[in-house]
């Protein structure tokens, strides 16, 4: 699901399967004449369609660079983490 126009108000960016039922979906949406980056958990219904849940965030795209700067810091921090015991 990469860069597909779902409809006139949604651009699908991508998705990550969390488990057999849940998928994290990244989209750009229009709401009240503003663009938003939407990162939301979706579940698969009985017909096999992805449906959004309330779990997620919608971020005004004007704040995207700020969010991206924080995400860019995650990799180096992960590299510093000690291994966890099983």
Buried (B, 14 or more C-beta within 10 A) or exposed (E): EEEEEEEEEBBBBEBEEEEEEBBBBBBBBEEEEEBBBBBBBBBBEEEEEBEEEEEBEEBEEEEBEEBEEEEEEEEEEEEEEEEEEE
